[in-house]
Amino acid sequence: MQPSYARAQQLYDQEQYSEAEILLQQVVQDNPGLIDALILLSATLYELWRPEEQLQVAERAIALDPHNSLAMIEMSKALSHNKQYPKALQSVEQILAKEPRNRAALRIKASIFGKTGQIGTAIAMLDSLQSGGEIDYQALLVKAALLSELDRHSEAILIGRTLVEMRPDLVSSHIALASFLGVAGNSREAFNEVKRAKQMNNRDFRVWIAEGAAYLAIGKQTDALNAYNRAVLFNPKSTEVKHMRKLARPAWVNAIGDFFERRKPLTGR
């Protein structure tokens, strides 16, 4: 395996996704038939909130080996991320038909159920992944997010604290807890968690998304917009990040922006 791929895997594991993508794009360009690199690039684009590109890369991996379980996992994630839930569920079921205890596939299936309103079923499925004394970090993360959506804030926060205890080295842990705290109205502690995440990697767009959400929760729209602008700066290719920034802007600013967007020449100049 190429040194660049190995380094990209290391960066991915450290949640340095932008840096990992740069290496992986070069690896894929030099080795278009290297399925492992395509799979990791798809996973990286998922973390960078770029669903359209993620789906394209996942399709390339599947084209190389339609029966590769990891490629099928990435396709399932990509379809779900693009809100193609029936296709995503079908893809997951194909994996589970061969590997009924595939934990990644079960997490994706639970996530799809959560996104389509079957939250109780999703939570039960996620709980089943915690059996046998092994704690599944990702399953806990998804469960906490679902509990927060149900306004079961104390339970979500408790899981968030568990995530921080399990993986204090991950930005994900701190911004997840910050999110649950902010929604529950505990803004002071939410900002403390955001601060910890920023100290770990202040170029991670997700810490600025978390800060923006924390500011919105207390009605500080200008500060929220500044944070979202920073998120776009560090992840300019994500339309999802730009959409979140748009939600933070006053309506009249969005109206002006939409007006000028419509008036752009077709040449794109």
CYANA upper distance limits for C-alpha pairs under 8 A (distance plus 0.5 A):
  1 MET  CA      5 TYR  CA      7.33
  1 MET  CA      6 ALA  CA      7.57
  2 GLN  CA      6 ALA  CA      6.91
  3 PRO  CA      7 ARG  CA      6.61
  4 SER  CA      8 ALA  CA      6.57
  4 SER  CA     23 LEU  CA      6.69
  4 SER  CA     24 LEU  CA      8.02
  4 SER  CA     27 VAL  CA      7.44
  5 TYR  CA      9 GLN  CA      6.68
  5 TYR  CA     23 LEU  CA      7.63
  5 TYR  CA     24 LEU  CA      7.05
  5 TYR  CA     27 VAL  CA      7.27
  5 TYR  CA     37 ALA  CA      7.27
  6 ALA  CA     10 GLN  CA      6.86
  7 ARG  CA     11 LEU  CA      6.74
  7 ARG  CA     20 ALA  CA      8.25
  8 ALA  CA     12 TYR  CA      6.56
  8 ALA  CA     19 GLU  CA      8.10
  8 ALA  CA     20 ALA  CA      5.05
  8 ALA  CA     21 GLU  CA      7.90
  8 ALA  CA     23 LEU  CA      6.50
  8 ALA  CA     24 LEU  CA      6.93
  9 GLN  CA     13 ASP  CA      6.69
  9 GLN  CA     20 ALA  CA      7.67
  9 GLN  CA     40 LEU  CA      7.97
 10 GLN  CA     14 GLN  CA      6.83
 11 LEU  CA     15 GLU  CA      6.76
 11 LEU  CA     16 GLN  CA      5.59
 11 LEU  CA     17 TYR  CA      7.19
 11 LEU  CA     19 GLU  CA      7.39
 11 LEU  CA     20 ALA  CA      5.91
 12 TYR  CA     16 GLN  CA      6.10
 12 TYR  CA     17 TYR  CA      6.01
 12 TYR  CA     20 ALA  CA      6.32
 12 TYR  CA     44 THR  CA      7.51
 14 GLN  CA    170 LEU  CA      7.74
 15 GLU  CA    170 LEU  CA      7.66
 15 GLU  CA    171 VAL  CA      7.93
 16 GLN  CA     20 ALA  CA      6.78
 16 GLN  CA    204 ASP  CA      8.05
 17 TYR  CA     21 GLU  CA      6.56
 17 TYR  CA     44 THR  CA      6.40
 17 TYR  CA     45 LEU  CA      8.50
 17 TYR  CA     47 GLU  CA      7.50
 17 TYR  CA     48 LEU  CA      7.30
 18 SER  CA     22 ILE  CA      7.06
 18 SER  CA     48 LEU  CA      7.91
 18 SER  CA    235 ASN  CA      8.44
 19 GLU  CA     23 LEU  CA      7.30
 20 ALA  CA     24 LEU  CA      6.68
 20 ALA  CA     44 THR  CA      7.81
 21 GLU  CA     25 GLN  CA      6.45
 21 GLU  CA     41 LEU  CA      6.93
 21 GLU  CA     44 THR  CA      6.95
 21 GLU  CA     45 LEU  CA      7.99
 22 ILE  CA     26 GLN  CA      7.16
 23 LEU  CA     27 VAL  CA      6.78
 24 LEU  CA     28 VAL  CA      6.49
 24 LEU  CA     37 ALA  CA      6.93
 24 LEU  CA     38 LEU  CA      8.41
 24 LEU  CA     40 LEU  CA      8.26
 24 LEU  CA     41 LEU  CA      6.48
 25 GLN  CA     29 GLN  CA      6.59
 25 GLN  CA     41 LEU  CA      7.87
 26 GLN  CA     30 ASP  CA      6.68
 27 VAL  CA     31 ASN  CA      6.33
 27 VAL  CA     32 PRO  CA      8.37
 27 VAL  CA     37 ALA  CA      7.48
 28 VAL  CA     32 PRO  CA      5.39
 28 VAL  CA     33 GLY  CA      8.14
 28 VAL  CA     34 LEU  CA      7.36
 28 VAL  CA     37 ALA  CA      6.79
 28 VAL  CA     38 LEU  CA      7.14
 33 GLY  CA     64 LEU  CA      7.65
 34 LEU  CA     38 LEU  CA      7.15
 35 ILE  CA     39 ILE  CA      6.63
 35 ILE  CA     61 ALA  CA      6.08
 35 ILE  CA     64 LEU  CA      7.35
 35 ILE  CA     65 ASP  CA      8.44
 36 ASP  CA     40 LEU  CA      6.73
 37 ALA  CA     41 LEU  CA      6.48
 38 LEU  CA     42 SER  CA      6.59
 38 LEU  CA     57 VAL  CA      6.76
 38 LEU  CA     58 ALA  CA      7.55
 38 LEU  CA     60 ARG  CA      7.85
 38 LEU  CA     61 ALA  CA      6.25
 39 ILE  CA     43 ALA  CA      6.83
 39 ILE  CA     57 VAL  CA      8.17
 39 ILE  CA     58 ALA  CA      7.16
 39 ILE  CA     61 ALA  CA      6.85
 39 ILE  CA     70 LEU  CA      7.45
 39 ILE  CA     71 ALA  CA      6.33
 39 ILE  CA     74 GLU  CA      7.21
 40 LEU  CA     44 THR  CA      6.59
 41 LEU  CA     45 LEU  CA      6.66
 41 LEU  CA     54 GLN  CA      8.29
 41 LEU  CA     57 VAL  CA      7.74
 42 SER  CA     46 TYR  CA      6.76
 42 SER  CA     53 GLU  CA      8.46
 42 SER  CA     54 GLN  CA      5.40
 42 SER  CA     55 LEU  CA      7.86
 42 SER  CA     57 VAL  CA      6.10
 42 SER  CA     58 ALA  CA      6.24
 42 SER  CA     74 GLU  CA      6.99
 43 ALA  CA     47 GLU  CA      7.04
 43 ALA  CA     54 GLN  CA      7.96
 43 ALA  CA     74 GLU  CA      7.07
 44 THR  CA     48 LEU  CA      6.80
 45 LEU  CA     49 TRP  CA      6.80
 45 LEU  CA     50 ARG  CA      5.97
 45 LEU  CA     51 PRO  CA      7.53
 45 LEU  CA     53 GLU  CA      7.50
 45 LEU  CA     54 GLN  CA      5.78
 46 TYR  CA     50 ARG  CA      6.51
 46 TYR  CA     51 PRO  CA      6.67
 46 TYR  CA     54 GLN  CA      6.53
 46 TYR  CA     77 LYS  CA      8.34
 46 TYR  CA     78 ALA  CA      7.72
 46 TYR  CA     81 HIS  CA      8.28
 48 LEU  CA    235 ASN  CA      7.85
 48 LEU  CA    238 SER  CA      7.55
 49 TRP  CA    238 SER  CA      6.31
 49 TRP  CA    239 THR  CA      8.37
 49 TRP  CA    240 GLU  CA      6.83
 49 TRP  CA    241 VAL  CA      7.88
 50 ARG  CA     54 GLN  CA      6.63
 50 ARG  CA    237 LYS  CA      7.76
 50 ARG  CA    238 SER  CA      5.68
 50 ARG  CA    239 THR  CA      7.54
 50 ARG  CA    240 GLU  CA      7.78
 51 PRO  CA     55 LEU  CA      6.60
 51 PRO  CA     78 ALA  CA      6.70
 51 PRO  CA     81 HIS  CA      6.30
 51 PRO  CA     82 ASN  CA      6.33
 52 GLU  CA     56 GLN  CA      7.02
 52 GLU  CA     78 ALA  CA      8.45
 52 GLU  CA     82 ASN  CA      7.46
 53 GLU  CA     57 VAL  CA      6.81
 54 GLN  CA     58 ALA  CA      6.62
 54 GLN  CA     78 ALA  CA      6.49
 55 LEU  CA     59 GLU  CA      6.60
 55 LEU  CA     75 MET  CA      7.16
 55 LEU  CA     78 ALA  CA      5.45
 55 LEU  CA     79 LEU  CA      7.27
 55 LEU  CA     82 ASN  CA      8.40
 56 GLN  CA     60 ARG  CA      6.96
 57 VAL  CA     61 ALA  CA      6.93
 58 ALA  CA     62 ILE  CA      6.73
 58 ALA  CA     71 ALA  CA      7.04
 58 ALA  CA     74 GLU  CA      6.35
 58 ALA  CA     75 MET  CA      5.71
 58 ALA  CA     78 ALA  CA      7.63
 59 GLU  CA     63 ALA  CA      6.58
 59 GLU  CA     75 MET  CA      7.32
 60 ARG  CA     64 LEU  CA      7.02
 61 ALA  CA     65 ASP  CA      7.06
 61 ALA  CA     66 PRO  CA      8.34
 61 ALA  CA     71 ALA  CA      6.32
 62 ILE  CA     66 PRO  CA      5.08
 62 ILE  CA     67 HIS  CA      8.04
 62 ILE  CA     68 ASN  CA      7.80
 62 ILE  CA     71 ALA  CA      6.22
 62 ILE  CA     72 MET  CA      7.28
 62 ILE  CA     75 MET  CA      8.09
 65 ASP  CA     71 ALA  CA      8.19
 66 PRO  CA     71 ALA  CA      8.07
 66 PRO  CA     72 MET  CA      7.87
 67 HIS  CA     71 ALA  CA      8.31
 67 HIS  CA     72 MET  CA      7.71
 68 ASN  CA     72 MET  CA      6.70
 69 SER  CA     73 ILE  CA      6.63
 69 SER  CA     95 ILE  CA      7.09
 70 LEU  CA     74 GLU  CA      6.83
 71 ALA  CA     75 MET  CA      6.72
 72 MET  CA     76 SER  CA      6.64
 72 MET  CA     91 SER  CA      7.36
 72 MET  CA     92 VAL  CA      8.11
 72 MET  CA     95 ILE  CA      7.55
 73 ILE  CA     77 LYS  CA      6.74
 73 ILE  CA     91 SER  CA      8.46
 73 ILE  CA     92 VAL  CA      7.62
 73 ILE  CA     95 ILE  CA      8.19
 73 ILE  CA    104 ALA  CA      7.72
 73 ILE  CA    105 ALA  CA      6.93
 74 GLU  CA     78 ALA  CA      6.50
 75 MET  CA     79 LEU  CA      6.57
 75 MET  CA     88 ALA  CA      8.05
 75 MET  CA     91 SER  CA      7.83
 76 SER  CA     80 SER  CA      6.69
 76 SER  CA     87 LYS  CA      8.30
 76 SER  CA     88 ALA  CA      5.19
 76 SER  CA     89 LEU  CA      7.68
 76 SER  CA     91 SER  CA      6.01
 76 SER  CA     92 VAL  CA      6.41
 76 SER  CA    108 ILE  CA      7.89
 77 LYS  CA     81 HIS  CA      6.46
 77 LYS  CA     88 ALA  CA      7.57
 77 LYS  CA    108 ILE  CA      7.24
 78 ALA  CA     82 ASN  CA      6.66
 78 ALA  CA     88 ALA  CA      8.32
 79 LEU  CA     83 LYS  CA      6.82
 79 LEU  CA     84 GLN  CA      5.57
 79 LEU  CA     85 TYR  CA      7.16
 79 LEU  CA     87 LYS  CA      7.13
 79 LEU  CA     88 ALA  CA      5.50
 80 SER  CA     84 GLN  CA      5.92
 80 SER  CA     85 TYR  CA      5.76
 80 SER  CA     87 LYS  CA      8.49
 80 SER  CA     88 ALA  CA      5.82
 80 SER  CA    112 ILE  CA      7.23
 84 GLN  CA     88 ALA  CA      6.59
 85 TYR  CA     89 LEU  CA      6.50
 85 TYR  CA    112 ILE  CA      7.05
 85 TYR  CA    116 THR  CA      8.40
 86 PRO  CA     90 GLN  CA      6.69
 87 LYS  CA     91 SER  CA      6.65
 88 ALA  CA     92 VAL  CA      6.73
 88 ALA  CA    112 ILE  CA      8.32
 89 LEU  CA     93 GLU  CA      6.61
 89 LEU  CA    109 LYS  CA      6.94
 89 LEU  CA    112 ILE  CA      7.63
 90 GLN  CA     94 GLN  CA      6.88
 91 SER  CA     95 ILE  CA      7.24
 92 VAL  CA     96 LEU  CA      6.81
 92 VAL  CA    105 ALA  CA      6.27
 92 VAL  CA    106 LEU  CA      8.35
 92 VAL  CA    108 ILE  CA      7.85
 92 VAL  CA    109 LYS  CA      7.03
 93 GLU  CA     97 ALA  CA      6.47
 94 GLN  CA     98 LYS  CA      7.41
 95 ILE  CA     99 GLU  CA      6.43
 95 ILE  CA    100 PRO  CA      8.11
 95 ILE  CA    102 ASN  CA      8.18
 95 ILE  CA    105 ALA  CA      7.37
 96 LEU  CA    100 PRO  CA      4.83
 96 LEU  CA    101 ARG  CA      7.51
 96 LEU  CA    102 ASN  CA      7.04
 96 LEU  CA    105 ALA  CA      7.32
 96 LEU  CA    106 LEU  CA      8.31
101 ARG  CA    106 LEU  CA      7.87
102 ASN  CA    106 LEU  CA      6.77
103 ARG  CA    107 ARG  CA      6.64
103 ARG  CA    129 LEU  CA      7.66
104 ALA  CA    108 ILE  CA      6.78
105 ALA  CA    109 LYS  CA      6.64
106 LEU  CA    110 ALA  CA      6.62
106 LEU  CA    125 MET  CA      7.98
106 LEU  CA    126 LEU  CA      8.32
107 ARG  CA    111 SER  CA      6.60
107 ARG  CA    125 MET  CA      8.43
107 ARG  CA    126 LEU  CA      7.15
107 ARG  CA    138 GLN  CA      8.26
107 ARG  CA    139 ALA  CA      6.65
108 ILE  CA    112 ILE  CA      6.67
109 LYS  CA    113 PHE  CA      6.80
109 LYS  CA    122 ALA  CA      8.32
110 ALA  CA    114 GLY  CA      6.71
110 ALA  CA    121 THR  CA      7.93
110 ALA  CA    122 ALA  CA      4.86
110 ALA  CA    123 ILE  CA      7.70
110 ALA  CA    125 MET  CA      6.56
110 ALA  CA    126 LEU  CA      6.99
111 SER  CA    115 LYS  CA      6.69
111 SER  CA    122 ALA  CA      7.06
111 SER  CA    142 VAL  CA      7.47
112 ILE  CA    116 THR  CA      6.69
112 ILE  CA    122 ALA  CA      8.45
113 PHE  CA    117 GLY  CA      6.85
113 PHE  CA    118 GLN  CA      5.39
113 PHE  CA    119 ILE  CA      6.79
113 PHE  CA    121 THR  CA      7.41
113 PHE  CA    122 ALA  CA      5.90
114 GLY  CA    118 GLN  CA      5.76
114 GLY  CA    119 ILE  CA      4.99
114 GLY  CA    120 GLY  CA      8.42
114 GLY  CA    121 THR  CA      8.31
114 GLY  CA    122 ALA  CA      5.95
114 GLY  CA    123 ILE  CA      8.44
114 GLY  CA    146 LEU  CA      7.37
115 LYS  CA    119 ILE  CA      8.21
118 GLN  CA    122 ALA  CA      6.75
119 ILE  CA    123 ILE  CA      6.61
119 ILE  CA    146 LEU  CA      7.39
120 GLY  CA    124 ALA  CA      6.77
121 THR  CA    125 MET  CA      6.71
122 ALA  CA    126 LEU  CA      6.72
122 ALA  CA    143 LYS  CA      8.45
123 ILE  CA    127 ASP  CA      6.61
123 ILE  CA    143 LYS  CA      6.43
123 ILE  CA    146 LEU  CA      8.09
124 ALA  CA    128 SER  CA      6.87
125 MET  CA    129 LEU  CA      7.39
126 LEU  CA    130 GLN  CA      7.76
126 LEU  CA    139 ALA  CA      6.06
126 LEU  CA    140 LEU  CA      7.83
126 LEU  CA    142 VAL  CA      8.45
126 LEU  CA    143 LYS  CA      7.09
127 ASP  CA    131 SER  CA      8.00
127 ASP  CA    139 ALA  CA      8.33
129 LEU  CA    135 ILE  CA      8.34
129 LEU  CA    136 ASP  CA      7.13
129 LEU  CA    139 ALA  CA      7.58
130 GLN  CA    134 GLU  CA      6.44
130 GLN  CA    135 ILE  CA      5.76
130 GLN  CA    136 ASP  CA      6.46
131 SER  CA    135 ILE  CA      8.26
136 ASP  CA    140 LEU  CA      6.79
137 TYR  CA    141 LEU  CA      6.76
137 TYR  CA    163 LEU  CA      7.32
137 TYR  CA    166 MET  CA      8.29
138 GLN  CA    142 VAL  CA      6.83
139 ALA  CA    143 LYS  CA      6.62
140 LEU  CA    144 ALA  CA      6.56
140 LEU  CA    159 ILE  CA      7.32
140 LEU  CA    163 LEU  CA      8.13
141 LEU  CA    145 ALA  CA      6.90
141 LEU  CA    159 ILE  CA      8.11
141 LEU  CA    160 GLY  CA      7.96
141 LEU  CA    163 LEU  CA      7.89
141 LEU  CA    176 ALA  CA      8.15
142 VAL  CA    146 LEU  CA      6.88
143 LYS  CA    147 LEU  CA      6.69
143 LYS  CA    156 ALA  CA      8.35
144 ALA  CA    148 SER  CA      6.64
144 ALA  CA    155 GLU  CA      7.83
144 ALA  CA    156 ALA  CA      4.98
144 ALA  CA    157 ILE  CA      8.02
144 ALA  CA    159 ILE  CA      6.56
144 ALA  CA    160 GLY  CA      7.41
145 ALA  CA    149 GLU  CA      6.88
145 ALA  CA    156 ALA  CA      7.35
145 ALA  CA    180 PHE  CA      8.22
146 LEU  CA    150 LEU  CA      6.95
147 LEU  CA    151 ASP  CA      6.92
147 LEU  CA    152 ARG  CA      5.66
147 LEU  CA    153 HIS  CA      7.31
147 LEU  CA    155 GLU  CA      7.40
147 LEU  CA    156 ALA  CA      6.07
148 SER  CA    152 ARG  CA      5.92
148 SER  CA    153 HIS  CA      5.78
148 SER  CA    155 GLU  CA      8.46
148 SER  CA    156 ALA  CA      6.06
148 SER  CA    180 PHE  CA      6.92
148 SER  CA    183 VAL  CA      8.23
152 ARG  CA    156 ALA  CA      6.90
153 HIS  CA    157 ILE  CA      6.51
153 HIS  CA    180 PHE  CA      7.21
153 HIS  CA    181 LEU  CA      8.30
153 HIS  CA    183 VAL  CA      8.22
153 HIS  CA    184 ALA  CA      6.31
154 SER  CA    158 LEU  CA      6.63
154 SER  CA    184 ALA  CA      8.50
155 GLU  CA    159 ILE  CA      6.85
156 ALA  CA    160 GLY  CA      6.60
156 ALA  CA    180 PHE  CA      6.77
157 ILE  CA    161 ARG  CA      6.70
157 ILE  CA    177 LEU  CA      6.79
157 ILE  CA    180 PHE  CA      6.11
157 ILE  CA    181 LEU  CA      6.85
158 LEU  CA    162 THR  CA      6.92
159 ILE  CA    163 LEU  CA      6.73
160 GLY  CA    164 VAL  CA      6.93
160 GLY  CA    173 SER  CA      7.51
160 GLY  CA    174 HIS  CA      8.46
160 GLY  CA    176 ALA  CA      6.84
160 GLY  CA    177 LEU  CA      5.05
160 GLY  CA    180 PHE  CA      7.77
161 ARG  CA    165 GLU  CA      6.76
161 ARG  CA    177 LEU  CA      6.99
162 THR  CA    166 MET  CA      6.58
163 LEU  CA    167 ARG  CA      6.50
163 LEU  CA    168 PRO  CA      8.09
163 LEU  CA    173 SER  CA      5.98
163 LEU  CA    177 LEU  CA      8.47
164 VAL  CA    168 PRO  CA      5.25
164 VAL  CA    173 SER  CA      5.51
164 VAL  CA    174 HIS  CA      6.72
164 VAL  CA    177 LEU  CA      8.12
167 ARG  CA    173 SER  CA      7.04
168 PRO  CA    173 SER  CA      7.10
168 PRO  CA    174 HIS  CA      7.97
170 LEU  CA    174 HIS  CA      7.73
171 VAL  CA    175 ILE  CA      6.79
171 VAL  CA    197 ALA  CA      5.74
171 VAL  CA    200 MET  CA      7.41
171 VAL  CA    201 ASN  CA      8.04
171 VAL  CA    207 VAL  CA      8.20
172 SER  CA    176 ALA  CA      6.42
173 SER  CA    177 LEU  CA      6.85
174 HIS  CA    178 ALA  CA      6.56
174 HIS  CA    193 GLU  CA      5.88
174 HIS  CA    194 VAL  CA      7.16
174 HIS  CA    196 ARG  CA      7.57
174 HIS  CA    197 ALA  CA      6.35
175 ILE  CA    179 SER  CA      6.54
175 ILE  CA    193 GLU  CA      7.06
175 ILE  CA    194 VAL  CA      6.50
175 ILE  CA    197 ALA  CA      7.13
175 ILE  CA    206 ARG  CA      8.04
175 ILE  CA    207 VAL  CA      6.94
175 ILE  CA    210 ALA  CA      6.50
176 ALA  CA    180 PHE  CA      6.92
177 LEU  CA    181 LEU  CA      6.60
177 LEU  CA    190 ALA  CA      7.76
177 LEU  CA    193 GLU  CA      7.54
178 ALA  CA    182 GLY  CA      6.47
178 ALA  CA    189 GLU  CA      7.79
178 ALA  CA    190 ALA  CA      4.69
178 ALA  CA    191 PHE  CA      7.31
178 ALA  CA    192 ASN  CA      8.34
178 ALA  CA    193 GLU  CA      5.85
178 ALA  CA    194 VAL  CA      6.65
178 ALA  CA    210 ALA  CA      7.48
178 ALA  CA    214 ALA  CA      8.23
179 SER  CA    183 VAL  CA      6.73
179 SER  CA    190 ALA  CA      7.37
179 SER  CA    210 ALA  CA      6.96
179 SER  CA    213 ALA  CA      7.94
179 SER  CA    214 ALA  CA      7.75
180 PHE  CA    184 ALA  CA      6.77
180 PHE  CA    190 ALA  CA      8.43
181 LEU  CA    185 GLY  CA      6.85
181 LEU  CA    186 ASN  CA      5.59
181 LEU  CA    187 SER  CA      7.16
181 LEU  CA    189 GLU  CA      7.37
181 LEU  CA    190 ALA  CA      5.74
182 GLY  CA    186 ASN  CA      5.90
182 GLY  CA    187 SER  CA      5.63
182 GLY  CA    190 ALA  CA      5.87
182 GLY  CA    213 ALA  CA      8.09
182 GLY  CA    214 ALA  CA      5.99
182 GLY  CA    217 ALA  CA      6.89
183 VAL  CA    214 ALA  CA      8.49
183 VAL  CA    217 ALA  CA      7.26
185 GLY  CA    217 ALA  CA      7.86
186 ASN  CA    190 ALA  CA      6.71
187 SER  CA    191 PHE  CA      6.61
187 SER  CA    214 ALA  CA      7.11
187 SER  CA    217 ALA  CA      8.20
187 SER  CA    218 ILE  CA      7.84
188 ARG  CA    192 ASN  CA      6.93
189 GLU  CA    193 GLU  CA      6.87
190 ALA  CA    194 VAL  CA      6.85
190 ALA  CA    214 ALA  CA      7.33
191 PHE  CA    195 LYS  CA      6.55
191 PHE  CA    211 GLU  CA      7.54
191 PHE  CA    214 ALA  CA      7.38
192 ASN  CA    196 ARG  CA      6.88
193 GLU  CA    197 ALA  CA      6.79
194 VAL  CA    198 LYS  CA      6.65
194 VAL  CA    207 VAL  CA      6.80
194 VAL  CA    210 ALA  CA      7.15
194 VAL  CA    211 GLU  CA      6.68
195 LYS  CA    199 GLN  CA      6.72
196 ARG  CA    200 MET  CA      6.97
197 ALA  CA    201 ASN  CA      6.93
197 ALA  CA    202 ASN  CA      7.81
197 ALA  CA    207 VAL  CA      6.73
198 LYS  CA    202 ASN  CA      4.76
198 LYS  CA    203 ARG  CA      8.31
198 LYS  CA    204 ASP  CA      8.32
198 LYS  CA    207 VAL  CA      6.58
202 ASN  CA    207 VAL  CA      7.39
203 ARG  CA    234 PHE  CA      6.68
204 ASP  CA    208 TRP  CA      7.93
204 ASP  CA    231 ALA  CA      8.21
204 ASP  CA    234 PHE  CA      7.29
205 PHE  CA    209 ILE  CA      6.94
205 PHE  CA    230 ARG  CA      7.67
205 PHE  CA    231 ALA  CA      4.83
205 PHE  CA    232 VAL  CA      7.63
205 PHE  CA    233 LEU  CA      8.40
205 PHE  CA    234 PHE  CA      5.91
205 PHE  CA    235 ASN  CA      6.55
206 ARG  CA    210 ALA  CA      6.64
206 ARG  CA    231 ALA  CA      7.32
207 VAL  CA    211 GLU  CA      6.67
207 VAL  CA    231 ALA  CA      8.29
208 TRP  CA    212 GLY  CA      6.49
208 TRP  CA    227 ALA  CA      5.63
208 TRP  CA    228 TYR  CA      6.57
208 TRP  CA    230 ARG  CA      6.77
208 TRP  CA    231 ALA  CA      5.67
209 ILE  CA    213 ALA  CA      6.68
209 ILE  CA    227 ALA  CA      7.21
209 ILE  CA    228 TYR  CA      6.32
209 ILE  CA    231 ALA  CA      6.56
209 ILE  CA    241 VAL  CA      8.47
210 ALA  CA    214 ALA  CA      6.70
211 GLU  CA    215 TYR  CA      6.76
211 GLU  CA    224 ALA  CA      7.53
211 GLU  CA    227 ALA  CA      6.71
212 GLY  CA    216 LEU  CA      6.68
212 GLY  CA    223 ASP  CA      7.58
212 GLY  CA    224 ALA  CA      4.51
212 GLY  CA    225 LEU  CA      7.14
212 GLY  CA    226 ASN  CA      8.11
212 GLY  CA    227 ALA  CA      5.47
212 GLY  CA    228 TYR  CA      6.25
213 ALA  CA    217 ALA  CA      6.67
213 ALA  CA    224 ALA  CA      7.18
214 ALA  CA    218 ILE  CA      7.36
214 ALA  CA    224 ALA  CA      8.12
215 TYR  CA    219 GLY  CA      6.81
215 TYR  CA    220 LYS  CA      5.61
215 TYR  CA    221 GLN  CA      7.22
215 TYR  CA    223 ASP  CA      6.82
215 TYR  CA    224 ALA  CA      5.55
216 LEU  CA    220 LYS  CA      6.00
216 LEU  CA    221 GLN  CA      6.17
216 LEU  CA    224 ALA  CA      6.24
216 LEU  CA    248 ALA  CA      8.10
220 LYS  CA    224 ALA  CA      6.68
221 GLN  CA    225 LEU  CA      6.58
221 GLN  CA    248 ALA  CA      6.95
221 GLN  CA    249 ARG  CA      7.87
222 THR  CA    226 ASN  CA      6.80
223 ASP  CA    227 ALA  CA      6.82
224 ALA  CA    228 TYR  CA      6.74
224 ALA  CA    248 ALA  CA      7.15
225 LEU  CA    229 ASN  CA      6.56
225 LEU  CA    245 ARG  CA      6.87
225 LEU  CA    248 ALA  CA      6.15
225 LEU  CA    249 ARG  CA      6.82
226 ASN  CA    230 ARG  CA      6.97
227 ALA  CA    231 ALA  CA      6.93
228 TYR  CA    232 VAL  CA      6.81
228 TYR  CA    241 VAL  CA      8.20
228 TYR  CA    244 MET  CA      7.84
228 TYR  CA    245 ARG  CA      5.67
228 TYR  CA    248 ALA  CA      8.33
229 ASN  CA    233 LEU  CA      6.71
229 ASN  CA    245 ARG  CA      7.28
230 ARG  CA    234 PHE  CA      6.88
231 ALA  CA    235 ASN  CA      6.61
231 ALA  CA    236 PRO  CA      8.44
231 ALA  CA    241 VAL  CA      7.48
232 VAL  CA    236 PRO  CA      5.32
232 VAL  CA    237 LYS  CA      8.48
232 VAL  CA    238 SER  CA      8.12
232 VAL  CA    241 VAL  CA      6.69
232 VAL  CA    242 LYS  CA      6.77
232 VAL  CA    245 ARG  CA      8.38
235 ASN  CA    241 VAL  CA      8.03
236 PRO  CA    241 VAL  CA      8.49
236 PRO  CA    242 LYS  CA      8.35
238 SER  CA    242 LYS  CA      7.08
239 THR  CA    243 HIS  CA      6.58
240 GLU  CA    244 MET  CA      6.84
241 VAL  CA    245 ARG  CA      6.89
242 LYS  CA    246 LYS  CA      6.74
243 HIS  CA    247 LEU  CA      6.89
244 MET  CA    248 ALA  CA      7.11
245 ARG  CA    249 ARG  CA      7.06
246 LYS  CA    254 ASN  CA      7.19
249 ARG  CA    253 VAL  CA      6.91
249 ARG  CA    254 ASN  CA      7.08
250 PRO  CA    254 ASN  CA      7.13
251 ALA  CA    255 ALA  CA      6.71
252 TRP  CA    256 ILE  CA      6.85
253 VAL  CA    257 GLY  CA      6.71
254 ASN  CA    258 ASP  CA      6.51
255 ALA  CA    259 PHE  CA      6.67
256 ILE  CA    260 PHE  CA      6.94
257 GLY  CA    261 GLU  CA      6.60
258 ASP  CA    262 ARG  CA      6.71
259 PHE  CA    263 ARG  CA      7.03
260 PHE  CA    264 LYS  CA      7.01
264 LYS  CA    268 GLY  CA      7.00
264 LYS  CA    269 ARG  CA      7.88
265 PRO  CA    269 ARG  CA      6.89
